[in-house]
Amino acid sequence: MAKPPKKDIPLAPLERILRKAGARRVSKSAVKEFSQVLADYTHDLSAEALALAKHAGRKTIVAADIRMAKKRME
């Protein structure tokens, strides 16, 4: 029997985020979709931040790279 694919982000904290945003009830499918959207966004953000760090001649991503990547993605 094959193992299910490993999830990068646990679902329980994501449900708490949605509840803190004001949701009284959150379906499991909504949490899973939120997880996928979040994973896609963070992948794109980290790729952009890496490109900025490389452009600056660094191997290390710094906080300013993350902020700039976020601005560039808006």
PQR file with spaces between the fields and no chain letter, atoms N, CA, C, O and H, PARSE charges and radii, in Angstrom:
ATOM       1  N    MET     1       0.849   -1.185    0.000 -0.4000 1.5000
ATOM       2  CA   MET     1       0.000    0.000    0.000 -0.0000 2.0000
ATOM       3  C    MET     1       0.889    1.240    0.000  0.5500 1.7000
ATOM       4  O    MET     1       1.774    1.362    0.847 -0.5500 1.4000
ATOM       5  N    ALA     2       0.668    2.158   -0.932 -0.4000 1.5000
ATOM       6  CA   ALA     2       1.487    3.359   -1.055 -0.0000 2.0000
ATOM       7  C    ALA     2       1.097    4.386    0.004  0.5500 1.7000
ATOM       8  O    ALA     2      -0.067    4.511    0.385 -0.5500 1.4000
ATOM       9  H    ALA     2      -0.051    2.060   -1.620  0.4000 1.0000
ATOM      10  N    LYS     3       2.109    5.113    0.463 -0.4000 1.5000
ATOM      11  CA   LYS     3       1.859    6.180    1.432 -0.0000 2.0000
ATOM      12  C    LYS     3       1.239    7.370    0.712  0.5500 1.7000
ATOM      13  O    LYS     3       1.580    7.640   -0.439 -0.5500 1.4000
ATOM      14  H    LYS     3       3.055    5.012    0.154  0.4000 1.0000
ATOM      15  N    PRO     4       0.326    8.091    1.380 -0.5600 1.5000
ATOM      16  CA   PRO     4      -0.207    9.310    0.764  0.2800 2.0000
ATOM      17  C    PRO     4       0.900   10.356    0.670  0.5500 1.7000
ATOM      18  O    PRO     4       1.840   10.327    1.464 -0.5500 1.4000
ATOM      19  N    PRO     5       0.803   11.282   -0.291 -0.5600 1.5000
ATOM      20  CA   PRO     5       1.842   12.304   -0.408  0.2800 2.0000
ATOM      21  C    PRO     5       1.921   13.159    0.852  0.5500 1.7000
ATOM      22  O    PRO     5       0.902   13.471    1.469 -0.5500 1.4000
ATOM      23  N    LYS     6       3.141   13.532    1.227 -0.4000 1.5000
ATOM      24  CA   LYS     6       3.355   14.341    2.421 -0.0000 2.0000
ATOM      25  C    LYS     6       2.872   15.770    2.161  0.5500 1.7000
ATOM      26  O    LYS     6       3.141   16.357    1.113 -0.5500 1.4000
ATOM      27  H    LYS     6       3.969   13.278    0.726  0.4000 1.0000
ATOM      28  N    LYS     7       2.161   16.303    3.135 -0.4000 1.5000
ATOM      29  CA   LYS     7       1.683   17.677    3.033 -0.0000 2.0000
ATOM      30  C    LYS     7       2.735   18.605    3.623  0.5500 1.7000
ATOM      31  O    LYS     7       3.331   18.303    4.657 -0.5500 1.4000
ATOM      32  H    LYS     7       1.942   15.826    3.987  0.4000 1.0000
ATOM      33  N    ASP     8       2.957   19.725    2.969 -0.4000 1.5000
ATOM      34  CA   ASP     8       3.925   20.696    3.476 -0.0000 2.0000
ATOM      35  C    ASP     8       3.369   21.479    4.657  0.5500 1.7000
ATOM      36  O    ASP     8       4.107   21.810    5.585 -0.5500 1.4000
ATOM      37  H    ASP     8       2.472   19.970    2.129  0.4000 1.0000
ATOM      38  N    ILE     9       2.094   21.772    4.629 -0.4000 1.5000
ATOM      39  CA   ILE     9       1.479   22.601    5.654 -0.0000 2.0000
ATOM      40  C    ILE     9       0.356   21.807    6.321  0.5500 1.7000
ATOM      41  O    ILE     9      -0.554   21.344    5.633 -0.5500 1.4000
ATOM      42  H    ILE     9       1.494   21.503    3.875  0.4000 1.0000
ATOM      43  N    PRO    10       0.400   21.639    7.638 -0.5600 1.5000
ATOM      44  CA   PRO    10      -0.687   20.934    8.317  0.2800 2.0000
ATOM      45  C    PRO    10      -2.011   21.697    8.167  0.5500 1.7000
ATOM      46  O    PRO    10      -2.012   22.927    8.119 -0.5500 1.4000
ATOM      47  N    LEU    11      -3.119   20.985    8.093 -0.4000 1.5000
ATOM      48  CA   LEU    11      -4.409   21.619    7.841 -0.0000 2.0000
ATOM      49  C    LEU    11      -4.997   22.316    9.068  0.5500 1.7000
ATOM      50  O    LEU    11      -5.677   23.332    8.926 -0.5500 1.4000
ATOM      51  H    LEU    11      -3.118   19.986    8.131  0.4000 1.0000
ATOM      52  N    ALA    12      -4.748   21.793   10.261 -0.4000 1.5000
ATOM      53  CA   ALA    12      -5.347   22.377   11.477 -0.0000 2.0000
ATOM      54  C    ALA    12      -4.967   23.856   11.665  0.5500 1.7000
ATOM      55  O    ALA    12      -5.847   24.670   11.946 -0.5500 1.4000
ATOM      56  H    ALA    12      -4.195   20.968   10.377  0.4000 1.0000
ATOM      57  N    PRO    13      -3.686   24.230   11.518 -0.5600 1.5000
ATOM      58  CA   PRO    13      -3.368   25.657   11.665  0.2800 2.0000
ATOM      59  C    PRO    13      -4.029   26.530   10.601  0.5500 1.7000
ATOM      60  O    PRO    13      -4.351   27.690   10.856 -0.5500 1.4000
ATOM      61  N    LEU    14      -4.227   25.970    9.414 -0.4000 1.5000
ATOM      62  CA   LEU    14      -4.895   26.739    8.361 -0.0000 2.0000
ATOM      63  C    LEU    14      -6.363   26.962    8.692  0.5500 1.7000
ATOM      64  O    LEU    14      -6.916   28.026    8.416 -0.5500 1.4000
ATOM      65  H    LEU    14      -3.965   25.027    9.208  0.4000 1.0000
ATOM      66  N    GLU    15      -6.986   25.958    9.281 -0.4000 1.5000
ATOM      67  CA   GLU    15      -8.372   26.132    9.711 -0.0000 2.0000
ATOM      68  C    GLU    15      -8.454   27.214   10.791  0.5500 1.7000
ATOM      69  O    GLU    15      -9.382   28.023   10.794 -0.5500 1.4000
ATOM      70  H    GLU    15      -6.537   25.093    9.506  0.4000 1.0000
ATOM      71  N    ARG    16      -7.481   27.225   11.706 -0.4000 1.5000
ATOM      72  CA   ARG    16      -7.459   28.268   12.751 -0.0000 2.0000
ATOM      73  C    ARG    16      -7.306   29.655   12.125  0.5500 1.7000
ATOM      74  O    ARG    16      -7.929   30.610   12.589 -0.5500 1.4000
ATOM      75  H    ARG    16      -6.728   26.568   11.704  0.4000 1.0000
ATOM      76  N    ILE    17      -6.492   29.777   11.085 -0.4000 1.5000
ATOM      77  CA   ILE    17      -6.324   31.067   10.405 -0.0000 2.0000
ATOM      78  C    ILE    17      -7.663   31.529    9.827  0.5500 1.7000
ATOM      79  O    ILE    17      -8.041   32.690    9.978 -0.5500 1.4000
ATOM      80  H    ILE    17      -5.986   29.001   10.708  0.4000 1.0000
ATOM      81  N    LEU    18      -8.374   30.618    9.169 -0.4000 1.5000
ATOM      82  CA   LEU    18      -9.672   30.971    8.590 -0.0000 2.0000
ATOM      83  C    LEU    18     -10.675   31.365    9.676  0.5500 1.7000
ATOM      84  O    LEU    18     -11.468   32.289    9.496 -0.5500 1.4000
ATOM      85  H    LEU    18      -8.067   29.674    9.047  0.4000 1.0000
ATOM      86  N    ARG    19     -10.627   30.655   10.796 -0.4000 1.5000
ATOM      87  CA   ARG    19     -11.534   31.001   11.900 -0.0000 2.0000
ATOM      88  C    ARG    19     -11.180   32.351   12.523  0.5500 1.7000
ATOM      89  O    ARG    19     -12.067   33.130   12.870 -0.5500 1.4000
ATOM      90  H    ARG    19      -9.983   29.905   10.942  0.4000 1.0000
ATOM      91  N    LYS    20      -9.872   32.625   12.664 -0.4000 1.5000
ATOM      92  CA   LYS    20      -9.458   33.919   13.210 -0.0000 2.0000
ATOM      93  C    LYS    20      -9.850   35.064   12.282  0.5500 1.7000
ATOM      94  O    LYS    20     -10.022   36.200   12.724 -0.5500 1.4000
ATOM      95  H    LYS    20      -9.152   31.992   12.383  0.4000 1.0000
ATOM      96  N    ALA    21      -9.990   34.757   10.996 -0.4000 1.5000
ATOM      97  CA   ALA    21     -10.417   35.758   10.024 -0.0000 2.0000
ATOM      98  C    ALA    21     -11.915   36.039   10.138  0.5500 1.7000
ATOM      99  O    ALA    21     -12.429   36.967    9.514 -0.5500 1.4000
ATOM     100  H    ALA    21      -9.851   33.834   10.638  0.4000 1.0000
ATOM     101  N    GLY    22     -12.614   35.225   10.943 -0.4000 1.5000
ATOM     102  CA   GLY    22     -14.023   35.480   11.192 -0.0000 2.0000
ATOM     103  C    GLY    22     -14.982   34.379   10.772  0.5500 1.7000
ATOM     104  O    GLY    22     -16.186   34.493   11.000 -0.5500 1.4000
ATOM     105  H    GLY    22     -12.197   34.470   11.449  0.4000 1.0000
ATOM     106  N    ALA    23     -14.475   33.320   10.165 -0.4000 1.5000
ATOM     107  CA   ALA    23     -15.363   32.228    9.742 -0.0000 2.0000
ATOM     108  C    ALA    23     -15.861   31.458   10.959  0.5500 1.7000
ATOM     109  O    ALA    23     -15.073   31.086   11.829 -0.5500 1.4000
ATOM     110  H    ALA    23     -13.497   33.227    9.979  0.4000 1.0000
ATOM     111  N    ARG    24     -17.155   31.224   11.020 -0.4000 1.5000
ATOM     112  CA   ARG    24     -17.706   30.437   12.123 -0.0000 2.0000
ATOM     113  C    ARG    24     -17.572   28.955   11.828  0.5500 1.7000
ATOM     114  O    ARG    24     -17.312   28.155   12.726 -0.5500 1.4000
ATOM     115  H    ARG    24     -17.795   31.527   10.313  0.4000 1.0000
ATOM     116  N    ARG    25     -17.751   28.592   10.569 -0.4000 1.5000
ATOM     117  CA   ARG    25     -17.644   27.196   10.159 -0.0000 2.0000
ATOM     118  C    ARG    25     -16.779   27.139    8.911  0.5500 1.7000
ATOM     119  O    ARG    25     -16.845   28.019    8.052 -0.5500 1.4000
ATOM     120  H    ARG    25     -17.963   29.242    9.839  0.4000 1.0000
ATOM     121  N    VAL    26     -15.958   26.084    8.822 -0.4000 1.5000
ATOM     122  CA   VAL    26     -15.059   25.921    7.684 -0.0000 2.0000
ATOM     123  C    VAL    26     -15.098   24.454    7.255  0.5500 1.7000
ATOM     124  O    VAL    26     -14.836   23.560    8.060 -0.5500 1.4000
ATOM     125  H    VAL    26     -15.904   25.369    9.519  0.4000 1.0000
ATOM     126  N    SER    27     -15.426   24.213    5.992 -0.4000 1.5000
ATOM     127  CA   SER    27     -15.472   22.831    5.512 -0.0000 2.0000
ATOM     128  C    SER    27     -14.066   22.309    5.275  0.5500 1.7000
ATOM     129  O    SER    27     -13.130   23.081    5.068 -0.5500 1.4000
ATOM     130  H    SER    27     -15.640   24.939    5.338  0.4000 1.0000
ATOM     131  N    LYS    28     -13.930   21.004    5.308 -0.4000 1.5000
ATOM     132  CA   LYS    28     -12.634   20.379    5.060 -0.0000 2.0000
ATOM     133  C    LYS    28     -12.144   20.692    3.653  0.5500 1.7000
ATOM     134  O    LYS    28     -10.951   20.903    3.436 -0.5500 1.4000
ATOM     135  H    LYS    28     -14.691   20.377    5.476  0.4000 1.0000
ATOM     136  N    SER    29     -13.072   20.723    2.699 -0.4000 1.5000
ATOM     137  CA   SER    29     -12.678   21.032    1.323 -0.0000 2.0000
ATOM     138  C    SER    29     -12.174   22.471    1.207  0.5500 1.7000
ATOM     139  O    SER    29     -11.278   22.749    0.410 -0.5500 1.4000
ATOM     140  H    SER    29     -14.042   20.551    2.875  0.4000 1.0000
ATOM     141  N    ALA    30     -12.738   23.379    1.991 -0.4000 1.5000
ATOM     142  CA   ALA    30     -12.272   24.766    1.975 -0.0000 2.0000
ATOM     143  C    ALA    30     -10.863   24.870    2.549  0.5500 1.7000
ATOM     144  O    ALA    30     -10.032   25.620    2.036 -0.5500 1.4000
ATOM     145  H    ALA    30     -13.465   23.153    2.638  0.4000 1.0000
ATOM     146  N    VAL    31     -10.599   24.123    3.605 -0.4000 1.5000
ATOM     147  CA   VAL    31      -9.261   24.136    4.211 -0.0000 2.0000
ATOM     148  C    VAL    31      -8.244   23.554    3.234  0.5500 1.7000
ATOM     149  O    VAL    31      -7.138   24.077    3.104 -0.5500 1.4000
ATOM     150  H    VAL    31     -11.274   23.514    4.022  0.4000 1.0000
ATOM     151  N    LYS    32      -8.617   22.468    2.543 -0.4000 1.5000
ATOM     152  CA   LYS    32      -7.709   21.868    1.563 -0.0000 2.0000
ATOM     153  C    LYS    32      -7.441   22.816    0.404  0.5500 1.7000
ATOM     154  O    LYS    32      -6.305   22.913   -0.061 -0.5500 1.4000
ATOM     155  H    LYS    32      -9.516   22.044    2.649  0.4000 1.0000
ATOM     156  N    GLU    33      -8.461   23.511   -0.068 -0.4000 1.5000
ATOM     157  CA   GLU    33      -8.275   24.477   -1.159 -0.0000 2.0000
ATOM     158  C    GLU    33      -7.410   25.646   -0.692  0.5500 1.7000
ATOM     159  O    GLU    33      -6.540   26.109   -1.429 -0.5500 1.4000
ATOM     160  H    GLU    33      -9.383   23.432    0.310  0.4000 1.0000
ATOM     161  N    PHE    34      -7.647   26.126    0.537 -0.4000 1.5000
ATOM     162  CA   PHE    34      -6.834   27.194    1.114 -0.0000 2.0000
ATOM     163  C    PHE    34      -5.374   26.757    1.185  0.5500 1.7000
ATOM     164  O    PHE    34      -4.469   27.542    0.900 -0.5500 1.4000
ATOM     165  H    PHE    34      -8.354   25.750    1.136  0.4000 1.0000
ATOM     166  N    SER    35      -5.151   25.503    1.565 -0.4000 1.5000
ATOM     167  CA   SER    35      -3.807   24.954    1.645 -0.0000 2.0000
ATOM     168  C    SER    35      -3.132   24.975    0.275  0.5500 1.7000
ATOM     169  O    SER    35      -1.966   25.355    0.164 -0.5500 1.4000
ATOM     170  H    SER    35      -5.886   24.866    1.796  0.4000 1.0000
ATOM     171  N    GLN    36      -3.857   24.569   -0.766 -0.4000 1.5000
ATOM     172  CA   GLN    36      -3.288   24.537   -2.110 -0.0000 2.0000
ATOM     173  C    GLN    36      -2.977   25.940   -2.622  0.5500 1.7000
ATOM     174  O    GLN    36      -1.921   26.174   -3.210 -0.5500 1.4000
ATOM     175  H    GLN    36      -4.804   24.260   -0.676  0.4000 1.0000
ATOM     176  N    VAL    37      -3.902   26.873   -2.394 -0.4000 1.5000
ATOM     177  CA   VAL    37      -3.686   28.258   -2.823 -0.0000 2.0000
ATOM     178  C    VAL    37      -2.486   28.848   -2.095  0.5500 1.7000
ATOM     179  O    VAL    37      -1.650   29.516   -2.703 -0.5500 1.4000
ATOM     180  H    VAL    37      -4.760   26.684   -1.916  0.4000 1.0000
ATOM     181  N    LEU    38      -2.406   28.602   -0.801 -0.4000 1.5000
ATOM     182  CA   LEU    38      -1.297   29.103   -0.002 -0.0000 2.0000
ATOM     183  C    LEU    38       0.025   28.500   -0.463  0.5500 1.7000
ATOM     184  O    LEU    38       1.026   29.209   -0.562 -0.5500 1.4000
ATOM     185  H    LEU    38      -3.086   28.059   -0.307  0.4000 1.0000
ATOM     186  N    ALA    39       0.038   27.204   -0.745 -0.4000 1.5000
ATOM     187  CA   ALA    39       1.251   26.535   -1.210 -0.0000 2.0000
ATOM     188  C    ALA    39       1.693   27.110   -2.562  0.5500 1.7000
ATOM     189  O    ALA    39       2.883   27.341   -2.776 -0.5500 1.4000
ATOM     190  H    ALA    39      -0.776   26.628   -0.664  0.4000 1.0000
ATOM     191  N    ASP    40       0.747   27.339   -3.465 -0.4000 1.5000
ATOM     192  CA   ASP    40       1.071   27.914   -4.773 -0.0000 2.0000
ATOM     193  C    ASP    40       1.657   29.320   -4.618  0.5500 1.7000
ATOM     194  O    ASP    40       2.667   29.656   -5.237 -0.5500 1.4000
ATOM     195  H    ASP    40      -0.219   27.152   -3.290  0.4000 1.0000
ATOM     196  N    TYR    41       1.006   30.137   -3.780 -0.4000 1.5000
ATOM     197  CA   TYR    41       1.468   31.511   -3.574 -0.0000 2.0000
ATOM     198  C    TYR    41       2.862   31.536   -2.952  0.5500 1.7000
ATOM     199  O    TYR    41       3.727   32.291   -3.397 -0.5500 1.4000
ATOM     200  H    TYR    41       0.186   29.865   -3.277  0.4000 1.0000
ATOM     201  N    THR    42       3.082   30.713   -1.922 -0.4000 1.5000
ATOM     202  CA   THR    42       4.382   30.736   -1.259 -0.0000 2.0000
ATOM     203  C    THR    42       5.482   30.200   -2.165  0.5500 1.7000
ATOM     204  O    THR    42       6.629   30.638   -2.071 -0.5500 1.4000
ATOM     205  H    THR    42       2.380   30.100   -1.561  0.4000 1.0000
ATOM     206  N    HIS    43       5.146   29.263   -3.035 -0.4000 1.5000
ATOM     207  CA   HIS    43       6.139   28.769   -3.999 -0.0000 2.0000
ATOM     208  C    HIS    43       6.543   29.897   -4.948  0.5500 1.7000
ATOM     209  O    HIS    43       7.731   30.114   -5.189 -0.5500 1.4000
ATOM     210  H    HIS    43       4.215   28.908   -3.111  0.4000 1.0000
ATOM     211  N    ASP    44       5.554   30.614   -5.484 -0.4000 1.5000
ATOM     212  CA   ASP    44       5.840   31.726   -6.394 -0.0000 2.0000
ATOM     213  C    ASP    44       6.616   32.842   -5.687  0.5500 1.7000
ATOM     214  O    ASP    44       7.548   33.414   -6.253 -0.5500 1.4000
ATOM     215  H    ASP    44       4.589   30.438   -5.288  0.4000 1.0000
ATOM     216  N    LEU    45       6.225   33.144   -4.451 -0.4000 1.5000
ATOM     217  CA   LEU    45       6.893   34.183   -3.670 -0.0000 2.0000
ATOM     218  C    LEU    45       8.348   33.817   -3.405  0.5500 1.7000
ATOM     219  O    LEU    45       9.239   34.654   -3.544 -0.5500 1.4000
ATOM     220  H    LEU    45       5.468   32.680   -3.991  0.4000 1.0000
ATOM     221  N    SER    46       8.584   32.573   -3.025 -0.4000 1.5000
ATOM     222  CA   SER    46       9.953   32.159   -2.726 -0.0000 2.0000
ATOM     223  C    SER    46      10.816   32.125   -3.984  0.5500 1.7000
ATOM     224  O    SER    46      12.003   32.444   -3.923 -0.5500 1.4000
ATOM     225  H    SER    46       7.860   31.893   -2.912  0.4000 1.0000
ATOM     226  N    ALA    47      10.240   31.743   -5.123 -0.4000 1.5000
ATOM     227  CA   ALA    47      10.996   31.750   -6.390 -0.0000 2.0000
ATOM     228  C    ALA    47      11.383   33.182   -6.768  0.5500 1.7000
ATOM     229  O    ALA    47      12.500   33.427   -7.223 -0.5500 1.4000
ATOM     230  H    ALA    47       9.276   31.483   -5.173  0.4000 1.0000
ATOM     231  N    GLU    48      10.467   34.112   -6.581 -0.4000 1.5000
ATOM     232  CA   GLU    48      10.753   35.525   -6.881 -0.0000 2.0000
ATOM     233  C    GLU    48      11.814   36.068   -5.926  0.5500 1.7000
ATOM     234  O    GLU    48      12.716   36.794   -6.344 -0.5500 1.4000
ATOM     235  H    GLU    48       9.559   33.912   -6.212  0.4000 1.0000
ATOM     236  N    ALA    49      11.706   35.717   -4.643 -0.4000 1.5000
ATOM     237  CA   ALA    49      12.696   36.170   -3.662 -0.0000 2.0000
ATOM     238  C    ALA    49      14.076   35.609   -3.981  0.5500 1.7000
ATOM     239  O    ALA    49      15.080   36.305   -3.828 -0.5500 1.4000
ATOM     240  H    ALA    49      10.973   35.127   -4.303  0.4000 1.0000
ATOM     241  N    LEU    50      14.131   34.370   -4.419 -0.4000 1.5000
ATOM     242  CA   LEU    50      15.408   33.763   -4.804 -0.0000 2.0000
ATOM     243  C    LEU    50      16.010   34.488   -6.002  0.5500 1.7000
ATOM     244  O    LEU    50      17.215   34.739   -6.034 -0.5500 1.4000
ATOM     245  H    LEU    50      13.315   33.804   -4.543  0.4000 1.0000
ATOM     246  N    ALA    51      15.188   34.823   -6.977 -0.4000 1.5000
ATOM     247  CA   ALA    51      15.673   35.555   -8.147 -0.0000 2.0000
ATOM     248  C    ALA    51      16.246   36.914   -7.732  0.5500 1.7000
ATOM     249  O    ALA    51      17.271   37.345   -8.262 -0.5500 1.4000
ATOM     250  H    ALA    51      14.209   34.619   -6.951  0.4000 1.0000
ATOM     251  N    LEU    52      15.592   37.578   -6.795 -0.4000 1.5000
ATOM     252  CA   LEU    52      16.084   38.873   -6.313 -0.0000 2.0000
ATOM     253  C    LEU    52      17.417   38.722   -5.580  0.5500 1.7000
ATOM     254  O    LEU    52      18.322   39.538   -5.757 -0.5500 1.4000
ATOM     255  H    LEU    52      14.760   37.228   -6.365  0.4000 1.0000
ATOM     256  N    ALA    53      17.534   37.685   -4.763 -0.4000 1.5000
ATOM     257  CA   ALA    53      18.788   37.445   -4.042 -0.0000 2.0000
ATOM     258  C    ALA    53      19.920   37.159   -5.024  0.5500 1.7000
ATOM     259  O    ALA    53      21.026   37.679   -4.875 -0.5500 1.4000
ATOM     260  H    ALA    53      16.798   37.023   -4.620  0.4000 1.0000
ATOM     261  N    LYS    54      19.639   36.330   -6.026 -0.4000 1.5000
ATOM     262  CA   LYS    54      20.665   36.025   -7.035 -0.0000 2.0000
ATOM     263  C    LYS    54      21.061   37.281   -7.804  0.5500 1.7000
ATOM     264  O    LYS    54      22.240   37.494   -8.087 -0.5500 1.4000
ATOM     265  H    LYS    54      18.741   35.908   -6.147  0.4000 1.0000
ATOM     266  N    HIS    55      20.083   38.106   -8.138 -0.4000 1.5000
ATOM     267  CA   HIS    55      20.369   39.351   -8.860 -0.0000 2.0000
ATOM     268  C    HIS    55      21.287   40.259   -8.028  0.5500 1.7000
ATOM     269  O    HIS    55      22.126   40.979   -8.570 -0.5500 1.4000
ATOM     270  H    HIS    55      19.125   37.934   -7.907  0.4000 1.0000
ATOM     271  N    ALA    56      21.110   40.209   -6.709 -0.4000 1.5000
ATOM     272  CA   ALA    56      21.939   41.023   -5.814 -0.0000 2.0000
ATOM     273  C    ALA    56      23.291   40.362   -5.542  0.5500 1.7000
ATOM     274  O    ALA    56      24.113   40.909   -4.806 -0.5500 1.4000
ATOM     275  H    ALA    56      20.429   39.625   -6.268  0.4000 1.0000
ATOM     276  N    GLY    57      23.522   39.186   -6.133 -0.4000 1.5000
ATOM     277  CA   GLY    57      24.798   38.501   -5.948 -0.0000 2.0000
ATOM     278  C    GLY    57      24.901   37.731   -4.648  0.5500 1.7000
ATOM     279  O    GLY    57      26.000   37.448   -4.171 -0.5500 1.4000
ATOM     280  H    GLY    57      22.855   38.741   -6.730  0.4000 1.0000
ATOM     281  N    ARG    58      23.749   37.388   -4.071 -0.4000 1.5000
ATOM     282  CA   ARG    58      23.741   36.648   -2.810 -0.0000 2.0000
ATOM     283  C    ARG    58      23.176   35.258   -3.014  0.5500 1.7000
ATOM     284  O    ARG    58      22.407   35.015   -3.944 -0.5500 1.4000
ATOM     285  H    ARG    58      22.856   37.618   -4.459  0.4000 1.0000
ATOM     286  N    LYS    59      23.564   34.351   -2.135 -0.4000 1.5000
ATOM     287  CA   LYS    59      22.990   33.009   -2.100 -0.0000 2.0000
ATOM     288  C    LYS    59      21.913   32.925   -1.025  0.5500 1.7000
ATOM     289  O    LYS    59      21.119   31.984   -0.998 -0.5500 1.4000
ATOM     290  H    LYS    59      24.189   34.548   -1.380  0.4000 1.0000
ATOM     291  N    THR    60      21.895   33.911   -0.148 -0.4000 1.5000
ATOM     292  CA   THR    60      20.973   33.924    0.985 -0.0000 2.0000
ATOM     293  C    THR    60      19.802   34.853    0.704  0.5500 1.7000
ATOM     294  O    THR    60      19.996   36.000    0.299 -0.5500 1.4000
ATOM     295  H    THR    60      22.540   34.675   -0.170  0.4000 1.0000
ATOM     296  N    ILE    61      18.589   34.358    0.918 -0.4000 1.5000
ATOM     297  CA   ILE    61      17.397   35.193    0.813 -0.0000 2.0000
ATOM     298  C    ILE    61      17.261   35.950    2.134  0.5500 1.7000
ATOM     299  O    ILE    61      17.301   35.348    3.207 -0.5500 1.4000
ATOM     300  H    ILE    61      18.432   33.426    1.246  0.4000 1.0000
ATOM     301  N    VAL    62      17.100   37.263    2.053 -0.4000 1.5000
ATOM     302  CA   VAL    62      16.930   38.096    3.248 -0.0000 2.0000
ATOM     303  C    VAL    62      15.511   38.654    3.270  0.5500 1.7000
ATOM     304  O    VAL    62      14.789   38.568    2.277 -0.5500 1.4000
ATOM     305  H    VAL    62      17.067   37.753    1.181  0.4000 1.0000
ATOM     306  N    ALA    63      15.118   39.221    4.398 -0.4000 1.5000
ATOM     307  CA   ALA    63      13.758   39.736    4.580 -0.0000 2.0000
ATOM     308  C    ALA    63      13.392   40.750    3.492  0.5500 1.7000
ATOM     309  O    ALA    63      12.256   40.774    3.018 -0.5500 1.4000
ATOM     310  H    ALA    63      15.704   39.290    5.205  0.4000 1.0000
ATOM     311  N    ALA    64      14.343   41.573    3.107 -0.4000 1.5000
ATOM     312  CA   ALA    64      14.067   42.580    2.070 -0.0000 2.0000
ATOM     313  C    ALA    64      13.691   41.913    0.745  0.5500 1.7000
ATOM     314  O    ALA    64      12.882   42.454   -0.009 -0.5500 1.4000
ATOM     315  H    ALA    64      15.265   41.554    3.493  0.4000 1.0000
ATOM     316  N    ASP    65      14.268   40.746    0.454 -0.4000 1.5000
ATOM     317  CA   ASP    65      13.915   40.019   -0.771 -0.0000 2.0000
ATOM     318  C    ASP    65      12.455   39.577   -0.731  0.5500 1.7000
ATOM     319  O    ASP    65      11.746   39.656   -1.735 -0.5500 1.4000
ATOM     320  H    ASP    65      14.924   40.306    1.067  0.4000 1.0000
ATOM     321  N    ILE    66      12.019   39.118    0.421 -0.4000 1.5000
ATOM     322  CA   ILE    66      10.633   38.678    0.576 -0.0000 2.0000
ATOM     323  C    ILE    66       9.686   39.860    0.392  0.5500 1.7000
ATOM     324  O    ILE    66       8.685   39.759   -0.317 -0.5500 1.4000
ATOM     325  H    ILE    66      12.596   39.054    1.236  0.4000 1.0000
ATOM     326  N    ARG    67      10.012   40.987    1.042 -0.4000 1.5000
ATOM     327  CA   ARG    67       9.163   42.178    0.912 -0.0000 2.0000
ATOM     328  C    ARG    67       9.097   42.649   -0.533  0.5500 1.7000
ATOM     329  O    ARG    67       8.018   42.967   -1.033 -0.5500 1.4000
ATOM     330  H    ARG    67      10.825   41.069    1.619  0.4000 1.0000
ATOM     331  N    MET    68      10.244   42.698   -1.208 -0.4000 1.5000
ATOM     332  CA   MET    68      10.289   43.153   -2.598 -0.0000 2.0000
ATOM     333  C    MET    68       9.538   42.171   -3.504  0.5500 1.7000
ATOM     334  O    MET    68       8.817   42.597   -4.406 -0.5500 1.4000
ATOM     335  H    MET    68      11.121   42.440   -0.801  0.4000 1.0000
ATOM     336  N    ALA    69       9.699   40.881   -3.277 -0.4000 1.5000
ATOM     337  CA   ALA    69       9.007   39.876   -4.081 -0.0000 2.0000
ATOM     338  C    ALA    69       7.490   40.036   -3.923  0.5500 1.7000
ATOM     339  O    ALA    69       6.742   39.923   -4.894 -0.5500 1.4000
ATOM     340  H    ALA    69      10.285   40.535   -2.545  0.4000 1.0000
ATOM     341  N    LYS    70       7.049   40.297   -2.701 -0.4000 1.5000
ATOM     342  CA   LYS    70       5.616   40.497   -2.454 -0.0000 2.0000
ATOM     343  C    LYS    70       5.107   41.701   -3.232  0.5500 1.7000
ATOM     344  O    LYS    70       4.045   41.638   -3.852 -0.5500 1.4000
ATOM     345  H    LYS    70       7.657   40.389   -1.911  0.4000 1.0000
ATOM     346  N    LYS    71       5.856   42.795   -3.203 -0.4000 1.5000
ATOM     347  CA   LYS    71       5.457   43.993   -3.944 -0.0000 2.0000
ATOM     348  C    LYS    71       5.401   43.728   -5.445  0.5500 1.7000
ATOM     349  O    LYS    71       4.487   44.188   -6.130 -0.5500 1.4000
ATOM     350  H    LYS    71       6.718   42.846   -2.700  0.4000 1.0000
ATOM     351  N    ARG    72       6.384   42.984   -5.953 -0.4000 1.5000
ATOM     352  CA   ARG    72       6.444   42.702   -7.388 -0.0000 2.0000
ATOM     353  C    ARG    72       5.310   41.780   -7.830  0.5500 1.7000
ATOM     354  O    ARG    72       4.912   41.801   -8.995 -0.5500 1.4000
ATOM     355  H    ARG    72       7.127   42.610   -5.397  0.4000 1.0000
ATOM     356  N    MET    73       4.795   40.977   -6.915 -0.4000 1.5000
ATOM     357  CA   MET    73       3.710   40.052   -7.254 -0.0000 2.0000
ATOM     358  C    MET    73       2.322   40.683   -7.163  0.5500 1.7000
ATOM     359  O    MET    73       1.340   40.078   -7.594 -0.5500 1.4000
ATOM     360  H    MET    73       5.119   40.960   -5.969  0.4000 1.0000
ATOM     361  N    GLU    74       2.233   41.885   -6.611 -0.4000 1.5000
ATOM     362  CA   GLU    74       0.927   42.531   -6.458 -0.0000 2.0000
ATOM     363  C    GLU    74       0.376   43.005   -7.771  0.5500 1.7000
ATOM     364  O    GLU    74      -0.716   43.571   -7.814 -0.5500 1.4000
ATOM     365  H    GLU    74       3.031   42.376   -6.261  0.4000 1.0000
